[in-house]
């Protein structure tokens, strides 16, 4: 005889002892029909005595037995069922049946099983019809309720069980698909970020076209005013000569090229990282050429001092900004001065003196 199987056990301290006993009885019936099917009734009754535990054996002593009942496991189980089972009250049973609702995290199959157990004591004339009503009233998903009600008179018990089960299965499958999609999206995002980081690293290490052009040029910008050193538009005279810097208050140069201060630059987040481009102005020591910004969308040419300048359209902006590199390309004799207009707390706004 093979004794390597899952032995039935009963919890005498369970909140619903009768339901626990029914679970124990069902488990035991499978054992008697399976591994212990070759045993005689008296031997099965002996196994039953070992499975009911110490508390069960104390109850066993208090029961009244007729001749031959102790050797019949079915009779023994019936005695225990009558001892444990409370007196039937179909009104209470029906109330509990109608109040039963599916829990937020409870599966439909578990909910259905509990309804069937409660229905056993209700004594309804048409138990299937009452079970259909309980499923419709107690199922947690509103969409499932709508589908069940749409069936109307054609709704059978089999359909009332099948529809919630199919819905629950489809929800599980959708969660699996969404998890796989989110994993693929995460990999794609990491790839884009890596590509952009490599691009940025290359751009920092390699000189820009504007820098190469400026390096290869014969003349550099004037260190006093920041414009072309020949000052052809001003009859060869540097407009900064004789002026006082508004930054360090020293003579003969402008604040735009003053070495005692930083230069405001414009940085734009790439479209790969954000759904919308974000324009930030930070105080740094490096200048970003306008050619980098021009690679993006929403760029228009606007005439400034009879010269075409590229600007980015921003419908939410309350001011216009211009990089120092772009300003220095304009043939203008005005001086850059510190403005009292503040864009952000850490931003230094530079505005043309003639526009103040």
C-alpha positions in Angstrom: 0.0 0.0 0.0 1.4 3.4 -1.0 1.2 6.0 1.9 3.0 8.7 0.0 0.1 11.1 -0.6 -1.2 14.4 0.8 -3.0 13.3 4.0 -6.2 15.2 4.9 -6.2 17.6 7.9 -8.9 19.6 9.6 -8.6 22.9 11.4 -11.0 22.8 14.4 -10.3 26.4 15.1 -11.4 27.7 11.7 -13.9 30.6 11.6 -16.4 28.6 9.5 -16.0 25.1 10.9 -18.7 23.6 8.8 -17.1 24.8 5.6 -13.7 23.5 6.8 -15.3 20.1 7.5 -16.7 20.0 4.0 -13.3 20.7 2.6 -11.8 17.9 4.8 -14.5 15.5 3.7 -14.0 16.2 0.0 -10.2 15.7 0.3 -10.8 12.4 2.2 -13.1 11.1 -0.4 -10.5 11.5 -3.1 -8.0 9.7 -0.9 -10.4 6.8 -0.4 -11.1 6.6 -4.1 -7.4 6.8 -5.0 -4.4 5.7 -2.9 -6.5 3.8 -0.3 -9.2 2.4 -2.7 -8.0 -1.2 -2.1 -8.7 -1.0 1.7 -11.7 -2.4 3.5 -14.3 -0.1 5.2 -12.9 -0.9 8.7 -9.4 0.0 7.6 -10.6 3.3 6.1 -12.4 4.1 9.3 -9.1 3.6 11.1 -7.3 6.1 8.8 -10.2 8.6 9.4 -9.5 8.3 13.2 -5.9 9.4 12.6 -6.8 12.3 10.4 -9.4 14.0 12.6 -6.8 14.9 15.2 -6.9 14.9 19.0 -9.8 17.3 19.2 -11.8 15.2 16.7 -11.2 12.1 18.7 -12.5 13.8 21.8 -15.7 14.6 19.9 -15.8 11.0 18.6 -16.1 9.7 22.2 -19.2 11.8 22.9 -21.2 10.6 19.8 -23.8 7.8 20.0 -23.0 4.8 17.9 -25.2 1.9 16.7 -23.8 -1.4 16.0 -21.4 -1.5 13.0 -21.4 2.3 12.5 -17.9 2.8 13.9 -16.4 0.5 11.1 -18.2 2.5 8.3 -16.3 5.7 7.4 -19.3 7.2 5.7 -21.4 6.8 8.9 -18.6 8.3 10.9 -18.5 11.3 8.6 -22.2 11.8 8.8 -22.1 11.7 12.6 -19.4 14.5 12.6 -21.4 16.5 10.0 -24.5 16.4 12.2 -22.4 17.4 15.2 -20.7 20.3 13.5 -23.4 21.5 11.2 -25.5 24.3 12.8 -29.3 24.2 12.7 -30.6 25.3 9.3 -32.1 28.7 9.1 -32.9 29.4 5.5 -33.7 33.1 6.2 -30.2 33.7 7.6 -28.7 31.6 4.8 -30.5 33.6 2.1 -29.4 36.9 3.7 -25.8 35.8 3.7 -26.2 34.6 0.1 -27.6 38.0 -1.1 -25.0 40.0 0.8 -22.0 38.1 -0.7 -20.0 40.4 -3.1 -16.8 39.7 -5.0 -13.8 41.2 -3.3 -11.5 43.7 -5.0 -8.6 41.2 -5.3 -10.8 38.0 -5.2 -10.9 35.8 -8.3 -14.3 35.1 -9.9 -13.8 31.3 -9.4 -13.3 31.7 -5.7 -16.4 34.0 -5.5 -18.5 31.5 -7.4 -17.4 28.6 -5.2 -18.4 30.5 -2.1 -21.8 31.4 -3.6 -22.5 27.7 -4.3 -21.7 26.8 -0.7 -24.0 29.4 0.7 -26.7 28.4 -1.8 -26.8 24.9 -0.3 -28.8 26.0 2.8 -31.1 28.5 1.0 -33.7 26.0 -0.1 -34.6 27.9 -3.3 -37.0 26.3 -5.7 -34.8 27.4 -8.7 -31.3 27.5 -7.3 -29.7 28.1 -10.8 -31.8 31.2 -11.4 -30.9 32.6 -7.9 -27.2 31.9 -8.5 -27.4 33.9 -11.8 -28.9 36.9 -9.9 -26.2 36.7 -7.2 -23.5 36.7 -9.9 -24.9 39.8 -11.6 -25.3 41.6 -8.3 -22.0 40.6 -6.7 -19.4 40.6 -9.6 -16.9 43.5 -9.1 -16.5 44.5 -12.8 -19.2 46.9 -14.1 -18.5 45.9 -17.6 -19.2 42.3 -16.8 -22.5 43.3 -15.2 -23.4 45.2 -18.4 -22.7 42.2 -20.6 -24.6 39.9 -18.4 -27.7 42.2 -18.3 -27.5 42.6 -22.1 -28.2 38.9 -22.5 -31.7 39.3 -20.9 -33.8 36.2 -20.9 -31.2 34.4 -23.0 -28.8 34.3 -20.1 -28.2 30.8 -18.8 -26.1 29.7 -15.8 -23.4 28.5 -18.0 -23.1 31.8 -19.8 -23.3 33.7 -16.5 -20.2 31.8 -15.4 -18.4 31.9 -18.7 -18.6 35.6 -19.3 -16.8 36.7 -16.1 -14.2 33.9 -16.5 -13.4 35.1 -20.0 -13.2 38.7 -19.0 -10.9 37.9 -16.1 -8.6 35.8 -18.4 -8.5 38.6 -21.0 -7.5 41.1 -18.3 -4.6 38.8 -17.2 -3.5 38.5 -20.8 -3.6 42.2 -21.4 -1.4 42.8 -18.3 1.1 40.4 -19.7 1.1 42.1 -23.1 1.5 45.6 -21.5 4.3 44.4 -19.3 6.1 43.1 -22.4 5.4 46.4 -24.3 6.7 48.4 -21.4 9.9 46.4 -21.3 10.4 46.9 -25.1 9.8 50.7 -24.6 12.2 50.9 -21.8 14.9 49.3 -23.9 14.2 51.7 -26.8 14.4 54.7 -24.5 17.7 53.5 -23.1 19.0 53.1 -26.6 18.0 56.6 -27.6 19.5 58.0 -24.5 22.8 56.2 -25.2 22.8 57.4 -28.8 22.2 61.0 -27.7 24.9 60.7 -25.0 27.4 59.5 -27.5 26.4 62.3 -29.9 26.8 64.9 -27.2 30.2 63.4 -26.1 31.4 63.6 -29.7 30.1 67.1 -30.1 32.0 68.2 -27.0 35.2 66.5 -28.1 35.1 67.6 -31.7 35.3 71.3 -32.6 32.2 72.8 -34.1 32.0 74.2 -37.7 31.7 77.7 -36.3 34.7 77.3 -34.1 36.8 75.8 -37.0 35.7 78.7 -39.2 36.7 81.2 -36.6 40.0 79.5 -35.9 40.9 79.4 -39.6 40.0 83.0 -40.2 42.8 85.5 -40.5 41.1 88.0 -38.1 39.6 87.5 -34.7 36.8 89.5 -33.1 37.8 92.8 -31.5 38.6 92.2 -27.8 37.1 95.6 -26.9 33.7 95.4 -28.5 33.5 91.8 -29.7 32.9 92.7 -33.3 35.0 92.6 -36.5 38.4 94.1 -35.7 38.5 96.3 -38.8 35.2 98.1 -37.8 34.4 98.8 -41.4 30.9 99.9 -40.6 32.2 102.6 -38.2 35.0 104.1 -40.3 37.6 101.8 -38.7 37.0 103.1 -35.2 36.2 100.8 -32.3 32.9 101.9 -30.7 34.0 100.7 -27.3 36.9 103.2 -27.1 36.3 105.8 -24.4 33.3 103.9 -22.9 33.2 102.3 -19.5 32.3 98.6 -18.9 29.0 98.3 -17.1 30.2 95.0 -15.5 33.7 95.8 -14.1 33.5 99.6 -14.5 36.8 99.7 -16.3 37.4 101.8 -19.5 37.7 101.0 -23.2 35.7 97.8 -23.5 32.1 96.5 -23.3 30.5 94.1 -20.8 29.9 91.7 -23.7 33.6 90.8 -23.8 34.4 91.5 -20.2 36.6 88.7 -18.8 35.2 89.2 -15.3 31.8 87.7 -16.0 30.3 84.7 -17.7 28.3 84.4 -20.9 24.6 83.4 -21.1 24.1 80.5 -23.3 21.0 78.7 -24.6 20.6 74.9 -24.2 17.8 72.9 -25.8 16.7 69.4 -24.7 16.6 67.1 -27.8 13.3 65.8 -29.1 14.4 62.2 -28.4 14.3 62.7 -24.6 11.1 64.8 -24.2 7.8 65.1 -25.9 8.2 68.9 -25.9 11.3 70.9 -26.3 12.3 72.8 -23.2 14.3 76.1 -23.5 16.6 76.8 -20.6 19.0 79.7 -20.1 21.9 79.1 -17.7 24.9 81.1 -16.8 28.0 79.3 -18.1 31.4 80.0 -19.4 31.0 78.4 -22.8 29.1 79.7 -25.8 26.9 77.5 -27.9 26.8 78.4 -31.6 23.4 79.2 -33.2 24.0 76.4 -35.7 23.2 73.9 -33.0 19.9 75.5 -32.2 19.1 75.8 -35.9 19.0 72.0 -36.3 15.6 71.9 -34.6 12.1 72.7 -35.8 10.1 76.0 -35.5 13.0 78.2 -36.7 12.1 81.4 -38.7 14.2 84.2 -40.2 13.5 87.6 -38.7 15.0 90.9 -39.8 17.0 92.6 -37.1 18.9 95.8 -37.9 18.4 95.0 -41.6 20.0 91.6 -41.1 18.4 88.1 -41.2 18.5 86.4 -37.8 17.2 82.9 -37.0 14.7 82.7 -34.1 12.8 79.9 -32.5 9.0 80.4 -32.2 7.7 80.0 -28.7 4.1 81.0 -28.3 4.4 80.9 -24.5 7.4 83.2 -24.2 7.1 86.6 -22.7 10.4 88.0 -24.0 12.9 87.5 -26.8 16.3 86.1 -26.2 19.5 86.3 -28.4 22.7 84.5 -27.9 26.0 86.5 -27.6 27.4 84.8 -30.6 24.5 85.8 -32.7 24.5 89.4 -31.3 28.1 89.9 -32.2 27.4 89.0 -35.8 25.1 92.0 -36.0 26.8 95.2 -37.3 25.7 97.5 -34.4 27.4 100.2 -32.5 25.3 100.0 -29.3 26.7 98.6 -26.1 25.4 95.6 -24.1 24.4 96.5 -20.6 23.0 94.7 -17.6 19.2 94.7 -17.7 16.9 95.0 -14.7 14.5 92.5 -16.3 14.7 89.1 -14.7 13.7 86.0 -16.6 14.6 83.5 -14.0 16.3 83.8 -10.7 19.6 82.4 -12.0 19.4 84.0 -15.4 21.3 87.1 -16.5 19.4 88.9 -19.3 21.4 90.9 -21.8 19.5 93.5 -23.7 20.6 96.0 -26.3 21.1 99.4 -24.8 19.2 101.2 -27.6 16.1 99.1 -26.8 16.0 100.1 -23.2 
